[in-house]
Amino acid sequence: MKRYFVICIILIGLLGCEKEAGEGGTSVIDGRIIYFTTSYNTQTSVTDTHYYPKAGKDVFIIYSDDEDAIYDDKFETDWEGRYHFEFLRKGDYTIFTHVDSIVINDVTYDYPIFKHISITNNNSINTLSDFVIHK
Protein backbone atom coordinates (compact mmCIF):
# COMPACT_ATOMS: atom_id res chain seq x y z
CA MET A 1 0.00 0.00 0.00
CA LYS A 2 2.81 2.35 0.90
CA ARG A 3 4.47 1.68 -2.47
CA TYR A 4 1.31 2.66 -4.40
CA PHE A 5 1.04 5.86 -2.38
CA VAL A 6 4.63 6.86 -3.29
CA ILE A 7 4.01 6.08 -6.98
CA CYS A 8 0.82 8.20 -6.94
CA ILE A 9 2.65 11.13 -5.33
CA ILE A 10 5.40 10.97 -7.97
CA LEU A 11 2.88 10.81 -10.82
CA ILE A 12 0.90 13.76 -9.45
CA GLY A 13 4.14 15.72 -9.15
CA LEU A 14 5.16 14.99 -12.72
CA LEU A 15 1.75 15.63 -14.24
CA GLY A 16 1.14 18.74 -12.17
CA CYS A 17 4.18 20.60 -13.47
CA GLU A 18 3.36 23.26 -16.02
CA LYS A 19 5.98 23.61 -18.70
CA GLU A 20 7.41 27.03 -19.52
CA ALA A 21 7.50 28.67 -22.93
CA GLY A 22 10.06 27.20 -25.29
CA GLU A 23 10.72 24.29 -27.60
CA GLY A 24 8.91 20.99 -27.34
CA GLY A 25 5.41 22.00 -28.38
CA THR A 26 3.31 21.97 -31.52
CA SER A 27 2.73 25.66 -32.23
CA VAL A 28 4.30 28.06 -34.74
CA ILE A 29 5.13 31.78 -34.83
CA ASP A 30 5.74 33.31 -38.24
CA GLY A 31 5.83 36.72 -39.92
CA ARG A 32 7.67 38.92 -42.41
CA ILE A 33 10.15 41.77 -42.48
CA ILE A 34 9.35 44.53 -44.96
CA TYR A 35 11.59 47.51 -45.74
CA PHE A 36 10.34 50.71 -47.28
CA THR A 37 11.96 53.74 -48.80
CA THR A 38 10.53 57.11 -49.72
CA SER A 39 11.67 59.42 -52.46
CA TYR A 40 10.35 62.60 -53.96
CA ASN A 41 9.27 62.24 -57.59
CA THR A 42 10.01 65.54 -59.33
CA GLN A 43 7.87 64.69 -62.37
CA THR A 44 4.68 64.13 -60.37
CA SER A 45 5.55 66.28 -57.33
CA VAL A 46 4.56 63.38 -55.08
CA THR A 47 6.52 61.41 -52.51
CA ASP A 48 6.74 57.79 -53.64
CA THR A 49 6.94 54.92 -51.16
CA HIS A 50 8.45 51.61 -52.21
CA TYR A 51 8.00 48.43 -50.13
CA TYR A 52 10.16 45.34 -50.54
CA PRO A 53 10.82 42.18 -48.48
CA LYS A 54 14.10 41.98 -46.63
CA ALA A 55 15.95 38.74 -47.39
CA GLY A 56 18.78 37.48 -45.19
CA LYS A 57 17.74 39.45 -42.09
CA ASP A 58 18.24 37.77 -38.70
CA VAL A 59 15.11 37.49 -36.53
CA PHE A 60 15.51 36.42 -32.89
CA ILE A 61 13.13 34.80 -30.38
CA ILE A 62 13.19 35.00 -26.59
CA TYR A 63 11.19 32.38 -24.71
CA SER A 64 9.63 34.97 -22.37
CA ASP A 65 8.30 38.53 -22.48
CA ASP A 66 11.55 39.89 -21.01
CA GLU A 67 13.23 42.08 -23.65
CA ASP A 68 16.47 42.12 -21.64
CA ALA A 69 16.94 38.33 -21.76
CA ILE A 70 19.44 36.70 -24.10
CA TYR A 71 17.81 35.32 -27.23
CA ASP A 72 17.08 31.60 -27.41
CA ASP A 73 16.99 31.01 -31.18
CA LYS A 74 17.29 32.90 -34.46
CA PHE A 75 16.06 32.54 -38.01
CA GLU A 76 17.32 34.15 -41.22
CA THR A 77 14.54 35.45 -43.45
CA ASP A 78 13.96 33.89 -46.86
CA TRP A 79 13.78 35.77 -50.18
CA GLU A 80 10.28 37.04 -49.32
CA GLY A 81 11.33 38.33 -45.90
CA ARG A 82 9.54 35.50 -44.05
CA TYR A 83 10.64 33.90 -40.78
CA HIS A 84 9.24 30.84 -39.01
CA PHE A 85 9.73 29.49 -35.47
CA GLU A 86 8.15 26.10 -34.86
CA PHE A 87 7.74 23.42 -32.16
CA LEU A 88 6.79 25.98 -29.49
CA ARG A 89 4.82 25.41 -26.29
CA LYS A 90 2.15 27.63 -24.76
CA GLY A 91 3.58 30.80 -23.22
CA ASP A 92 4.84 34.33 -23.81
CA TYR A 93 7.45 35.08 -26.48
CA THR A 94 9.38 38.10 -27.71
CA ILE A 95 10.41 38.39 -31.36
CA PHE A 96 12.93 41.02 -32.42
CA THR A 97 15.21 42.13 -35.18
CA HIS A 98 17.76 44.92 -35.54
CA VAL A 99 17.32 48.06 -37.60
CA ASP A 100 20.27 49.79 -39.22
CA SER A 101 19.86 53.18 -37.62
CA ILE A 102 22.58 55.75 -38.06
CA VAL A 103 26.12 56.01 -39.38
CA ILE A 104 28.59 58.04 -37.35
CA ASN A 105 32.20 58.16 -38.51
CA ASP A 106 31.60 55.20 -40.85
CA VAL A 107 30.20 53.05 -37.99
CA THR A 108 26.61 51.78 -38.27
CA TYR A 109 24.68 51.59 -35.01
CA ASP A 110 21.84 49.08 -34.84
CA TYR A 111 18.89 49.12 -32.48
CA PRO A 112 16.32 46.38 -31.83
CA ILE A 113 12.58 46.49 -32.45
CA PHE A 114 10.44 44.10 -30.44
CA LYS A 115 7.08 42.37 -30.82
CA HIS A 116 5.40 40.33 -28.09
CA ILE A 117 3.08 37.38 -28.62
CA SER A 118 1.38 34.81 -26.39
CA ILE A 119 0.62 31.29 -27.53
CA THR A 120 -2.54 30.14 -25.79
CA ASN A 121 -3.36 26.96 -27.75
CA ASN A 122 -1.41 23.93 -28.86
CA ASN A 123 -1.27 23.14 -32.60
CA SER A 124 -1.71 26.81 -33.50
CA ILE A 125 -0.12 29.03 -36.13
CA ASN A 126 0.47 32.52 -34.75
CA THR A 127 1.22 35.17 -37.35
CA LEU A 128 2.71 38.45 -36.19
CA SER A 129 2.03 41.68 -38.02
CA ASP A 130 4.90 42.61 -40.33
CA PHE A 131 8.00 44.37 -39.10
CA VAL A 132 7.90 47.43 -41.39
CA ILE A 133 11.26 49.17 -41.33
CA HIS A 134 12.30 52.43 -42.99
CA LYS A 135 15.53 52.02 -44.89
N, C-alpha and C positions, 0 to 999 in steps of 0.2 A: 504494500500500500504506500509506504514511504517513497519507494522508487517511482511510482506513478505520479505522485505529488511533485517530485523534483522535475520529472520530465514535463509535466504541465506548466510549471513555473518557467522553465526554460523556453518552451514554445510560446507562451504568452509574452515573454520578454522579447523574443525574436520577431514575432508578428506585430507587436505593439510599437516597434520603432518606426518612426516616419523618416523616410529618406530625404536628404537635402537635394536641392537643385544640382544638376550636373548630368554626366553621362550615365547611360544604363537604362534609359527609358525608350519611349516609342514616338515621341513628338519631334517636330521640326520647327525651326525658325529660319525664315528666308526673307530676302529683300533685294534692293538694287541701290547702286550708287550712280547718281546722275550729276554731271557737271554742266554748268551753263556759263556762257559768255555773253556780254552785251557789247554792241558797237553802234555807233551813230552812222546811219546811212545818209550820205550827203545828197543823193539823188532824190530820195523820198522824204527827207527831213524827219525821219522816224528812227527811234532807237530799236535795233533788231536784237532779239534774244535767240540764241542758238543752244539747244539742249543736246547732249550726247552722253552715252554710257561711258563709264570709266573702267576700262579693263586693267587688270593687274594691280588693283588697289587692295591693300591688306585691310581686312575687317576682323575685329577682335571680339571675343565674348568673355564675359565675367560671369561665373555661376553664382551671382548674388546681385543685389541692387546697390552695392557699394562701389562707387566710381573710383575710389582710391585703392581698391584691391588690384593685385597683379592679374593680368589676363590669364585665362585657362586654356584657350584655344584660339586659332586664327584661321582665316580662309582668304584666299586670293580670288578676287572677282574674275568671272569669265569675260568673254568678249562683249557681252551685253551688260556688263556691270553687275551681274547677279552674284549673290553669296548664299550659302546654304549650310546651316548647322543642324545635324540630325542626331538621333538617339538620345534625346533629352528627357529628363524627368520633370514632373510638376515642380514649379517653383518660380522664383524671380530671377531675371537675367538682365544684364546690361550689355548692349552691343555698341561698339564705337569704332570710329576710324579717325585718321588724322587728316587735317586740312593744311595744305601748303599756305601759310599765311603771309609772311612778309620776308623780304630780303634786305638784310642790313650788312653792308661790307661783304657782299658776295656769300653770305650765310643765310640759308633758308630756315626759318623757324616754323615748326609745325605746332598745331594745337588740336586737341581731340574734340570731337562732337559725339555726344552720347544719346542713346535711345534706350528706354526701359520697357520691358515686356514681362508679363506674368503668364506662365503656362498653367492653366487650371484643369485641363483634361488630358488624359492619355490618348495616344493615337491622333493627335491634332496637328494641323499645319498652321503655323502662326506667321502671317506675313506682316512685316513692319512697313510703314510708309517709307517712301524713298528718302535716302540721304540726298538732298539737293544742295550742291556745293558750287559757289561762285568761283570761277577760275580766273 
